[in-house]
């Protein structure tokens, strides 16, 4: 099923697409999910992991299937659109939003909620590992106010974890200059994120896919459409 809200994936890099595919196909132990169908296709064997652009329609179809009720999917032959999945995840994570807003604005609210939730549980010591000039109050206020740099820095670490390539992922997401600082931030963020997401991780196999997928998709859209590395350097200058 075509999905206009995911058309931007055609501008994604192969590594960005690989992060999404890994979320769909593999669990956090690196084993294939019992409910995934993507890896069994001929297209997957031809494209994974180095040429994923041709796999985009299959990526879209797979997340739509995860987002819908399995029994209903059997009868209608497809899943649900990304917008519906995004709203469901926002409801699950108790994001405050207006249903009339665009997908982009809704994704921004999701990223802000995730970042604020994690930063609230961090200590000043955790944050100073990332930047000695920062403190918890400043970083938290920045995230609450919707500062892209504060939010993207926090989400970057979480997204890298989703892709099971924290070290390599940070380098690819932020470039060689900023990646070491993101990695210094990684340990406390990952420890806290593990606690924050545990209730959702065990609630439903589908949420183990749709929650990280939507967070990563929101991050990627922002990364593609905004000069995120410039934003980050601006915050920490």
C-alpha positions in Angstrom: 0.0 0.0 0.0 1.4 3.4 -1.0 2.1 5.7 1.9 2.8 9.4 1.1 4.1 10.0 4.6 7.0 7.6 4.0 8.0 8.8 0.5 10.9 10.7 2.0 12.6 7.4 2.5 13.7 7.6 -1.1 16.1 10.3 0.0 17.6 8.2 2.8 21.0 6.7 2.7 21.6 3.0 2.6 22.8 3.0 6.2 19.7 4.8 7.3 17.5 2.3 5.5 19.5 -0.5 7.1 18.6 0.8 10.5 14.9 0.6 9.7 15.3 -2.9 8.1 17.2 -4.2 11.1 14.3 -3.0 13.4 11.8 -4.8 11.3 13.8 -8.1 10.9 15.9 -8.6 14.0 15.1 -8.5 17.8 17.4 -6.9 20.3 19.4 -10.2 20.6 20.0 -10.1 16.8 17.7 -13.0 16.1 15.1 -12.8 13.3 11.6 -11.9 14.6 9.1 -14.8 14.4 6.5 -12.4 13.0 8.5 -10.7 10.3 8.1 -11.6 6.6 10.6 -9.3 5.0 13.7 -11.5 5.1 12.0 -14.4 3.4 11.5 -12.5 0.1 13.7 -12.7 -3.0 14.0 -8.9 -3.0 15.5 -9.0 0.5 18.2 -11.5 -0.4 19.1 -9.4 -3.5 19.3 -6.1 -1.7 20.3 -6.6 2.0 22.5 -5.1 3.3 24.3 -3.0 0.6 21.6 -1.9 -1.9 18.4 -1.2 0.1 16.7 1.5 -2.1 14.8 -1.1 -4.2 13.5 -2.6 -0.9 11.7 0.6 0.2 8.2 -0.6 -1.0 8.7 -3.8 1.0 9.9 -1.9 4.0 6.8 0.3 3.9 4.5 -2.8 3.5 6.2 -4.6 6.4 5.7 -1.7 8.9 2.1 -1.3 7.8 1.6 -5.0 8.5 3.2 -4.7 12.0 1.0 -1.7 12.7 -2.3 -3.5 11.9 -4.2 -6.3 13.6 -3.0 -9.6 12.1 -6.4 -11.1 11.7 -7.8 -7.9 10.1 -4.8 -7.9 7.7 -5.7 -11.3 6.4 -9.1 -10.0 5.3 -8.1 -6.7 3.8 -4.8 -7.8 2.4 -2.7 -5.0 3.8 -1.8 -3.2 7.1 -2.4 0.3 8.2 -0.9 3.6 7.1 2.1 5.2 8.8 0.0 8.0 10.2 -2.2 5.6 12.1 0.8 3.7 13.4 2.4 7.0 14.5 -0.8 8.1 16.4 -1.0 4.7 18.1 2.6 4.9 19.3 2.0 8.5 20.5 -1.0 7.3 22.4 1.0 4.4 23.9 3.8 6.7 25.0 1.3 9.3 26.3 2.3 12.1 23.9 0.1 15.1 24.1 -0.9 16.1 20.5 -3.6 17.5 18.3 -4.9 14.9 15.7 -5.2 17.7 13.1 -1.4 18.4 13.0 0.8 17.2 10.2 2.8 14.0 10.5 6.0 16.0 10.8 4.7 18.0 13.8 3.4 14.8 15.4 6.8 13.2 15.0 8.4 16.3 16.6 6.1 15.9 19.6 7.1 12.2 19.8 10.8 12.9 19.7 10.4 15.7 22.3 8.5 13.3 24.6 11.1 10.6 24.3 14.0 13.0 24.9 12.4 14.7 27.9 11.6 11.4 29.4 15.2 10.2 29.2 16.8 13.5 30.2 14.6 13.8 33.3 16.1 10.6 34.6 19.7 11.7 33.9 22.1 13.3 36.4 24.3 16.4 35.8 27.2 14.0 35.9 25.7 12.0 33.0 25.2 15.1 30.9 28.6 16.6 31.6 30.1 13.4 30.0 28.6 14.8 26.8 29.6 18.4 27.3 31.2 19.9 30.4 29.4 23.2 29.8 26.0 21.6 30.0 23.8 20.9 33.0 20.6 19.0 33.4 18.4 22.1 33.7 19.7 23.7 30.6 19.5 20.5 28.5 16.0 19.6 29.9 14.7 23.1 29.2 16.1 23.0 25.7 14.3 19.7 25.0 11.0 20.9 26.5 11.2 24.1 24.4 11.6 21.9 21.3 15.3 22.7 20.7 16.3 20.4 17.9 19.8 19.9 19.0 19.0 18.8 22.5 16.4 16.4 21.2 18.4 15.0 18.3 21.4 14.4 20.5 19.4 12.3 22.9 17.4 10.5 20.2 20.6 9.8 18.2 22.0 7.4 20.9 18.6 5.6 21.2 18.3 5.2 17.4 21.9 3.9 17.2 20.9 1.2 19.7 17.8 0.3 17.7 20.1 -0.4 14.7 22.4 -2.5 16.9 25.4 -0.5 15.8 25.9 2.1 18.5 29.5 3.0 17.7 29.2 2.8 13.9 25.8 4.4 14.0 26.9 7.5 15.8 29.6 8.1 13.3 27.3 7.6 10.3 24.6 9.8 11.9 26.7 12.7 13.0 30.0 12.6 11.2 33.5 12.1 12.5 33.7 15.5 14.4 30.7 15.0 16.6 30.4 11.3 16.9 32.8 10.9 19.8 30.8 13.4 21.9 27.6 11.5 21.1 29.2 8.3 22.1 30.3 9.8 25.4 26.7 10.5 26.0 25.6 7.0 25.0 26.2 5.0 28.1 23.9 6.9 30.5 21.3 7.4 27.9 21.2 3.7 26.9 21.0 2.6 30.6 18.1 5.0 31.3 16.4 4.2 28.0 16.5 0.5 28.9 14.5 1.2 32.1 12.1 3.6 30.4 11.2 1.3 27.6 10.9 -2.0 29.5 7.2 -1.8 30.1 6.5 -1.2 26.4 9.1 -3.8 25.3 7.2 -6.7 27.0 3.7 -5.5 26.3 3.3 -6.6 22.7 5.6 -8.0 20.0 4.1 -5.4 17.6 5.1 -2.5 19.9 8.7 -3.8 20.0 8.7 -2.9 16.3 6.4 0.0 15.9 7.8 2.1 18.8 11.5 2.0 17.6 10.5 2.2 14.0 8.5 5.4 14.4 11.1 7.0 16.7 13.8 6.2 14.1 11.6 7.3 11.2 10.9 10.7 12.9 14.6 11.1 13.6 15.6 10.3 10.0 13.0 12.6 8.5 14.4 15.5 10.7 18.0 14.5 9.9 17.3 14.5 6.1 15.3 17.7 6.0 17.4 19.7 8.5 21.1 20.2 8.9 21.1 18.4 12.2 24.9 18.4 12.7 24.9 22.2 12.4 22.1 22.4 14.9 24.1 20.3 17.4 27.3 22.2 17.0 25.3 25.4 17.5 23.9 24.2 20.8 27.2 23.1 22.2 29.4 26.0 21.0 
